Amino acid sequence: METVCVIGGGPAGIMLGYLLARAGIDVTVLEKHTDFFRDFRGDTIHPSTLELLHELGLLERFLKVPHSQVSRMSAIIGERKMAMADFSHLPTTAKYIALMPQWDFLSFLAKEAERYPQFKLKMGWEATGLIMRDGLTTGVQVKTPDGPIELAATLTVGCDGRHATSRVAAHLPLIEDGVPIDVLWFHIARQSSDPENALGYMRFGRFVILINRNDYFQVGYLIAKGSYRAIQQDGLERFHQSLERIVPFLAGRAGELDNWDKIKLLTIQVNHLERWSSPGLLCIGDAAHAMSPVGGIGINLALQDAVATANMLTDALRTDSLTEHDLARVQHYRERAIRNTQRVQMLAHRVLDRVLRSNGPSGPPLILRILTRVPGFQGLVGRFVGMGLQPQHIRATNDFLKGPV
């Protein structure tokens, strides 16, 4: 019988599996896809996460994986470049965001975890339901390449994202917050003369985010929720013109988007579970609280959830004394920071929605002009984005510091 079964091989799932295996606990991570190569994942590894890697002794190896670094964040708003965040004063070893495709991050972390014999990653294994006995989750129903199986577990952890099988199967109530924006997601070729860290452009009632993936930009084009059909009806040529008007150095490249299939609609959600757990089951990361892409902090909050879970539950798992109260403690500890972060994101949504629906001037909104003049504003934003409201640390005990057997 596996001690822990983790559903979902995203950041929270792989990190949790790594930490539990490092502590000597048998853990199986289920990932329904056969690889990590998907665009619908965040690319920002923030200082708080880099500090976790430092505490694990992995940072030096991690930084050998191709990436770019951002120590300050700015946005072009109208014709003005506005400093938004400064990470240079954070109390961390790495005082910057590392921009790296998430599949590279996951591959790196999985490879490190596989050094521990207690860690098993099952790619192409899809959780289809929970094994329930008298209200207790005792394992997972799994579709494997060789057919369906049942995988028993002392604890099941749902890290399976915003469409989580885990929480649906356990009938955990989900509360949705209204979000006024969605994102169009696509690639544009990058040229050597382009800005190294282009980031955000807000012009003409539109906001475009560029993520440097070396030979191309991953582009997020923010739109008012429900407006995609109207954009399509206006035609690709008009969309190309809009994109190149907002980001002039992309002139001549928008034509790469020669059909709508190359443009994906990401429906933005912000929500949270009333209860993150039930007997034998715990949900963390997006399965427990879907975050907005504002600030690019979702991946880092999910990783913080994983570290907190490992820190709080490892002793009980090792002594076979895990209780429902232990699972509820994880939510009690993490929920306030998560909800307050979502509230900040919702405030940012209102500002963005006002910009996206405005036909007026394309300069910085008044509230942004005021805030950026406040002394220390960039440092505060840098701490919020780079560290989060409740940074976590690897629990340093002799047991946790053992190397692979």
C-alpha positions as a printed NumPy array, in Angstrom:
array([[  0.   ,   0.   ,   0.   ],
       [  1.369,   3.384,  -0.986],
       [  1.515,   5.842,   1.902],
       [  0.631,   8.849,  -0.273],
       [ -0.891,   9.159,  -3.728],
       [ -0.6  ,  12.599,  -5.347],
       [ -2.988,  13.349,  -8.215],
       [ -1.375,  15.727, -10.696],
       [  2.238,  16.169, -11.796],
       [  2.254,  19.961, -11.778],
       [  4.455,  22.142,  -9.552],
       [  2.617,  21.359,  -6.302],
       [  2.414,  17.624,  -7.021],
       [  6.048,  17.123,  -8.007],
       [  7.354,  19.293,  -5.159],
       [  5.203,  17.518,  -2.58 ],
       [  6.291,  14.134,  -3.918],
       [  9.926,  15.223,  -3.779],
       [  9.69 ,  16.44 ,  -0.179],
       [  7.83 ,  13.393,   1.102],
       [ 10.195,  10.978,  -0.628],
       [ 13.132,  12.947,   0.775],
       [ 11.671,  12.328,   4.232],
       [ 11.462,   8.578,   3.575],
       [  7.748,   8.382,   2.764],
       [  6.55 ,   6.264,  -0.157],
       [  4.709,   8.475,  -2.625],
       [  3.262,   7.959,  -6.101],
       [  2.542,  10.985,  -8.311],
       [ -0.015,  10.463, -11.091],
       [  0.23 ,  12.622, -14.225],
       [ -2.401,  11.987, -16.891],
       [ -0.238,  13.327, -19.724],
       [  2.738,  11.432, -21.08 ],
       [  5.007,  14.483, -20.924],
       [  5.169,  17.968, -19.394],
       [  5.191,  19.834, -22.697],
       [  2.148,  22.104, -22.603],
       [  1.753,  25.857, -23.025],
       [ -0.934,  26.294, -20.413],
       [  1.496,  26.656, -17.547],
       [  3.249,  29.551, -15.855],
       [  6.845,  30.35 , -16.67 ],
       [  7.831,  32.518, -13.711],
       [  9.964,  31.002, -10.955],
       [  9.906,  33.667,  -8.278],
       [ 12.515,  34.491,  -5.604],
       [ 10.514,  32.595,  -2.963],
       [ 10.722,  29.417,  -5.058],
       [ 14.386,  29.976,  -5.894],
       [ 15.012,  30.258,  -2.144],
       [ 13.305,  26.89 ,  -1.599],
       [ 15.606,  25.379,  -4.227],
       [ 18.565,  26.974,  -2.437],
       [ 17.459,  25.448,   0.868],
       [ 17.194,  22.059,  -0.858],
       [ 20.698,  22.408,  -2.283],
       [ 19.344,  22.449,  -5.85 ],
       [ 19.689,  26.096,  -6.888],
       [ 23.118,  25.865,  -8.493],
       [ 22.053,  22.909, -10.672],
       [ 18.711,  24.545, -11.455],
       [ 20.321,  27.734, -12.748],
       [ 22.238,  25.695, -15.324],
       [ 18.917,  25.052, -17.086],
       [ 18.436,  27.729, -19.803],
       [ 16.468,  30.68 , -18.455],
       [ 16.426,  34.458, -18.308],
       [ 16.319,  36.677, -15.236],
       [ 14.237,  39.693, -14.274],
       [ 15.304,  41.748, -11.248],
       [ 12.86 ,  44.588, -11.915],
       [  9.482,  44.694, -13.637],
       [  8.233,  47.572, -15.74 ],
       [  5.267,  48.165, -18.01 ],
       [  4.844,  50.401, -21.03 ],
       [  1.599,  52.275, -20.402],
       [  0.666,  54.594, -23.207],
       [  4.022,  56.093, -24.079],
       [  5.389,  55.934, -20.551],
       [  7.614,  53.258, -19.063],
       [  6.578,  52.751, -15.45 ],
       [  8.596,  50.838, -12.852],
       [  6.263,  48.381, -11.132],
       [  8.359,  46.034,  -8.992],
       [ 11.903,  45.774,  -7.657],
       [ 13.249,  42.438,  -6.356],
       [ 16.798,  43.601,  -5.661],
       [ 16.247,  44.116,  -1.92 ],
       [ 14.506,  40.82 ,  -1.102],
       [ 15.989,  38.707,   1.722],
       [ 16.727,  35.818,  -0.644],
       [ 19.764,  34.287,  -2.282],
       [ 18.423,  34.959,  -5.787],
       [ 16.918,  38.428,  -6.036],
       [ 15.137,  37.981,  -9.354],
       [ 12.461,  36.049, -11.212],
       [ 13.744,  33.227, -13.396],
       [ 11.789,  32.944, -16.64 ],
       [ 11.762,  29.307, -17.691],
       [  9.191,  27.163, -19.515],
       [  7.362,  25.227, -16.852],
       [  8.019,  21.925, -18.579],
       [ 11.756,  22.492, -18.004],
       [ 11.153,  23.293, -14.34 ],
       [  8.996,  20.192, -13.861],
       [ 11.468,  17.973, -15.696],
       [ 14.279,  19.269, -13.493],
       [ 12.353,  18.752, -10.262],
       [ 11.107,  15.284, -11.283],
       [ 14.641,  14.197, -12.149],
       [ 15.856,  15.317,  -8.718],
       [ 12.952,  13.556,  -7.004],
       [ 13.662,  10.312,  -8.833],
       [ 16.974,  10.095,  -6.974],
       [ 14.877,   8.88 ,  -4.049],
       [ 13.561,   5.297,  -4.321],
       [ 10.429,   6.297,  -2.39 ],
       [  9.339,   8.575,  -5.269],
       [  7.376,   7.151,  -8.185],
       [  6.121,   9.316, -11.076],
       [  3.55 ,   7.609, -13.291],
       [  3.206,   9.478, -16.583],
       [  0.121,   8.703, -18.651],
       [ -1.77 ,   7.521, -15.546],
       [ -5.054,   9.41 , -15.146],
       [ -7.027,   9.565, -11.911],
       [-10.67 ,   8.917, -12.771],
       [-12.153,   8.836,  -9.278],
       [-11.557,   8.129,  -5.616],
       [-11.894,   4.891,  -3.694],
       [-14.344,   5.684,  -0.901],
       [-15.296,   3.564,   2.082],
       [-17.774,   4.967,   4.622],
       [-16.802,   8.552,   3.746],
       [-13.057,   7.855,   3.903],
       [-10.851,   8.181,   0.835],
       [ -8.638,   5.094,   0.732],
       [ -7.063,   5.517,  -2.676],
       [ -7.523,   6.427,  -6.314],
       [ -9.161,   4.837,  -9.338],
       [ -6.652,   5.106, -12.148],
       [ -6.752,   4.644, -15.924],
       [ -3.351,   3.346, -17.02 ],
       [ -2.031,   2.432, -20.477],
       [ -2.599,  -1.224, -19.481],
       [ -6.138,  -0.711, -18.202],
       [ -7.909,   0.511, -15.041],
       [ -6.496,  -0.184, -11.594],
       [ -7.157,   0.85 ,  -8.003],
       [ -4.248,   2.403,  -6.134],
       [ -4.587,   2.262,  -2.337],
       [ -3.203,   5.106,  -0.223],
       [ -3.17 ,   6.277,   3.367],
       [ -3.456,   9.856,   2.08 ],
       [ -4.562,  11.157,  -1.315],
       [ -3.526,  14.708,  -2.259],
       [ -5.337,  16.506,  -5.065],
       [ -2.871,  18.662,  -7.02 ],
       [ -4.848,  18.316, -10.239],
       [ -5.598,  21.947, -10.971],
       [ -8.716,  23.997, -11.463],
       [-10.671,  21.146, -13.09 ],
       [ -9.699,  18.751, -10.317],
       [-11.082,  15.217, -10.379],
       [-10.158,  14.954,  -6.701],
       [-12.409,  17.711,  -5.376],
       [-15.291,  16.792,  -7.71 ],
       [-15.193,  13.136,  -6.635],
       [-15.11 ,  14.186,  -2.969],
       [-18.009,  16.685,  -3.459],
       [-16.035,  19.544,  -1.903],
       [-17.979,  22.835,  -2.291],
       [-16.328,  25.393,  -4.618],
       [-16.916,  29.139,  -4.354],
       [-16.343,  31.18 ,  -7.54 ],
       [-15.273,  34.825,  -7.58 ],
       [-16.344,  36.804, -10.621],
       [-13.452,  37.605, -12.963],
       [-13.926,  40.258, -15.693],
       [-10.997,  39.244, -17.919],
       [ -9.77 ,  36.357, -20.056],
       [ -6.478,  35.858, -21.91 ],
       [ -5.637,  34.972, -25.49 ],
       [ -2.464,  32.837, -25.473],
       [ -0.134,  32.388, -28.467],
       [  3.478,  32.391, -29.771],
       [  5.302,  35.104, -31.693],
       [  8.857,  34.699, -33.017],
       [ 11.498,  36.586, -31.049],
       [ 14.389,  38.424, -32.707],
       [ 17.793,  39.214, -31.228],
       [ 17.057,  42.965, -31.413],
       [ 13.935,  42.632, -29.239],
       [ 13.992,  43.807, -25.614],
       [ 15.369,  41.089, -23.323],
       [ 12.523,  41.435, -20.836],
       [  9.651,  43.038, -22.684],
       [  6.9  ,  42.125, -20.18 ],
       [  3.789,  44.344, -20.22 ],
       [  2.357,  46.815, -22.728],
       [ -0.852,  48.715, -21.976],
       [ -2.075,  50.884, -24.858],
       [ -5.291,  51.783, -26.653],
       [ -7.506,  49.988, -24.145],
       [ -5.511,  46.747, -24.44 ],
       [ -2.905,  44.985, -22.316],
       [ -0.34 ,  42.549, -23.719],
       [  2.16 ,  40.46 , -21.716],
       [  5.315,  39.019, -23.325],
       [  7.236,  36.129, -21.752],
       [ 10.713,  35.551, -23.164],
       [ 11.185,  31.893, -24.16 ],
       [ 14.502,  32.571, -25.903],
       [ 13.58 ,  32.045, -29.58 ],
       [  9.969,  33.132, -29.209],
       [  7.639,  35.14 , -27.001],
       [  4.771,  33.499, -25.208],
       [  2.129,  36.209, -25.517],
       [ -0.839,  36.878, -23.275],
       [ -3.364,  39.292, -24.808],
       [ -5.898,  40.359, -22.181],
       [ -9.525,  40.769, -23.234],
       [-12.795,  41.533, -21.491],
       [-14.522,  38.314, -20.503],
       [-16.948,  37.168, -23.157],
       [-15.464,  39.353, -25.909],
       [-13.52 ,  36.709, -27.855],
       [-16.33 ,  35.914, -30.28 ],
       [-16.584,  39.604, -31.25 ],
       [-12.803,  39.757, -31.757],
       [-13.004,  36.74 , -34.077],
       [-15.863,  38.31 , -36.019],
       [-13.707,  41.386, -36.617],
       [-11.203,  39.124, -38.37 ],
       [ -7.573,  38.097, -38.03 ],
       [ -6.222,  41.088, -39.94 ],
       [ -7.733,  43.526, -37.474],
       [ -6.385,  41.435, -34.587],
       [ -2.906,  41.567, -36.173],
       [ -3.169,  45.352, -36.483],
       [ -4.23 ,  45.681, -32.865],
       [ -1.329,  43.552, -31.606],
       [  1.289,  45.433, -33.632],
       [ -0.18 ,  48.778, -32.594],
       [  0.134,  47.844, -28.916],
       [  3.654,  46.37 , -29.258],
       [  5.253,  48.203, -32.204],
       [  8.482,  46.162, -32.307],
       [  6.377,  43.12 , -33.304],
       [  5.514,  44.816, -36.623],
       [  5.463,  42.294, -39.459],
       [  5.315,  39.261, -37.172],
       [  1.627,  39.072, -36.263],
       [  0.997,  37.415, -39.63 ],
       [  2.447,  34.222, -38.122],
       [ -0.986,  33.883, -36.534],
       [ -2.599,  32.823, -39.788],
       [ -5.582,  31.031, -38.255],
       [ -7.525,  31.188, -35.02 ],
       [ -6.371,  27.682, -34.044],
       [ -2.997,  29.228, -33.15 ],
       [ -4.704,  31.456, -30.576],
       [ -6.   ,  29.765, -27.434],
       [ -8.591,  31.266, -25.122],
       [ -7.65 ,  30.909, -21.459],
       [-10.719,  31.35 , -19.294],
       [ -9.55 ,  33.028, -16.098],
       [-10.952,  31.766, -12.816],
       [-10.483,  32.805,  -9.227],
       [-12.113,  30.469,  -6.73 ],
       [-11.595,  28.597,  -3.498],
       [-12.893,  25.535,  -1.716],
       [-14.929,  25.914,   1.457],
       [-13.052,  22.883,   2.763],
       [ -9.728,  21.742,   1.357],
       [-10.023,  18.289,   2.864],
       [-12.189,  15.339,   3.759],
       [-11.136,  12.143,   5.561],
       [ -8.174,  10.716,   3.644],
       [ -8.044,  13.548,   1.064],
       [ -6.395,  16.972,   0.888],
       [ -6.53 ,  19.45 ,  -2.016],
       [ -3.816,  22.079,  -2.501],
       [ -2.691,  24.488,  -5.23 ],
       [ -5.204,  25.303,  -7.953],
       [ -7.326,  22.329,  -6.904],
       [ -8.05 ,  24.219,  -3.677],
       [ -7.813,  27.827,  -4.905],
       [ -7.487,  28.821,  -8.569],
       [ -5.461,  32.007,  -8.935],
       [ -5.532,  34.718, -11.58 ],
       [ -2.447,  35.16 , -13.805],
       [ -2.003,  38.659, -12.308],
       [  1.542,  38.782, -10.959],
       [  2.331,  35.296, -12.278],
       [  2.226,  34.048,  -8.697],
       [  0.01 ,  30.974,  -8.984],
       [  2.832,  28.467,  -9.472],
       [  4.731,  29.861,  -6.503],
       [  1.703,  29.751,  -4.185],
       [  1.106,  26.141,  -5.221],
       [  4.706,  25.316,  -4.34 ],
       [  4.307,  27.052,  -0.99 ],
       [  1.216,  24.908,  -0.362],
       [  3.293,  21.81 ,  -1.094],
       [  6.071,  22.833,   1.299],
       [  3.589,  23.684,   4.059],
       [  1.833,  20.336,   3.54 ],
       [  5.087,  18.395,   3.769],
       [  6.212,  20.348,   6.831],
       [  2.905,  19.813,   8.655],
       [  2.062,  16.226,   7.726],
       [  5.354,  14.358,   7.452],
       [  5.617,  13.381,  11.107],
       [  2.049,  12.077,  11.204],
       [  2.573,  10.116,   7.989],
       [  5.776,   8.553,   9.249],
       [  4.142,   7.464,  12.499],
       [  0.863,   6.365,  10.839],
       [ -1.052,   8.793,  13.065],
       [ -2.563,  11.093,  10.415],
       [ -6.004,  12.472,  11.329],
       [ -8.632,  14.607,   9.638],
       [ -7.638,  17.389,  12.028],
       [ -4.087,  17.31 ,  10.617],
       [ -5.461,  17.839,   7.111],
       [ -7.707,  20.705,   8.229],
       [ -4.694,  22.41 ,   9.819],
       [ -3.116,  22.884,   6.38 ],
       [ -6.105,  24.933,   5.22 ],
       [ -6.244,  26.852,   8.495],
       [ -2.566,  27.763,   8.137],
       [ -2.581,  28.705,   4.428],
       [ -6.063,  30.065,   3.741],
       [ -5.72 ,  33.64 ,   4.982],
       [ -2.648,  34.332,   2.852],
       [ -4.321,  32.76 ,  -0.185],
       [ -7.575,  34.683,   0.174],
       [ -5.808,  37.997,   0.781],
       [ -3.7  ,  37.396,  -2.335],
       [ -6.851,  36.727,  -4.334],
       [ -8.353,  39.976,  -3.03 ],
       [ -5.346,  41.909,  -4.337],
       [ -5.73 ,  40.148,  -7.673],
       [ -9.418,  41.037,  -7.822],
       [ -8.537,  44.698,  -7.23 ],
       [ -6.078,  44.508, -10.137],
       [ -8.828,  42.924, -12.264],
       [-11.08 ,  45.922, -11.693],
       [ -8.335,  48.29 , -12.858],
       [ -7.639,  46.135, -15.924],
       [-11.317,  45.802, -16.743],
       [-11.684,  49.578, -16.66 ],
       [ -8.774,  49.877, -19.105],
       [-10.1  ,  47.152, -21.425],
       [-13.542,  48.726, -21.618],
       [-12.335,  52.3  , -21.951],
       [-12.491,  54.314, -25.153],
       [-10.627,  57.174, -23.589],
       [ -6.923,  58.055, -23.374],
       [ -4.482,  55.153, -23.175],
       [ -2.239,  56.65 , -20.524],
       [ -1.788,  55.179, -17.034],
       [ -4.978,  54.952, -14.933],
       [ -5.162,  57.576, -12.172],
       [ -4.861,  54.996,  -9.379],
       [ -1.652,  53.655, -10.941],
       [ -0.176,  57.143, -11.328],
       [ -0.853,  57.764,  -7.647],
       [  0.479,  54.421,  -6.396],
       [  3.718,  54.525,  -8.372],
       [  4.573,  57.854,  -6.736],
       [  4.303,  56.372,  -3.228],
       [  7.813,  55.952,  -1.743],
       [  8.756,  52.277,  -1.596],
       [  5.928,  51.187,  -3.906],
       [  8.18 ,  49.144,  -6.225],
       [  9.767,  47.414,  -3.229],
       [  6.389,  46.521,  -1.737],
       [  5.132,  45.135,  -5.046],
       [  8.414,  43.26 ,  -5.434],
       [  7.954,  41.645,  -2.046],
       [  4.31 ,  40.753,  -2.717],
       [  5.056,  39.265,  -6.141],
       [  8.45 ,  37.797,  -5.321],
       [  7.797,  36.368,  -1.847],
       [  4.054,  36.226,  -1.346],
       [  2.258,  36.954,   1.904],
       [  3.41 ,  33.761,   3.63 ],
       [  6.783,  32.531,   2.328],
       [  7.636,  28.957,   3.261],
       [ 10.916,  27.299,   4.185],
       [ 12.12 ,  23.742,   3.96 ],
       [ 11.877,  22.071,   7.318],
       [ 15.477,  21.446,   8.35 ],
       [ 15.596,  18.271,  10.421],
       [ 18.146,  15.474,  10.319],
       [ 15.568,  13.198,   8.732],
       [ 14.787,  15.681,   5.95 ],
       [ 18.465,  16.329,   5.261],
       [ 19.292,  12.688,   4.496],
       [ 20.509,  12.125,   0.991],
       [ 19.089,   9.527,  -1.37 ],
       [ 19.482,   5.944,  -0.186]])
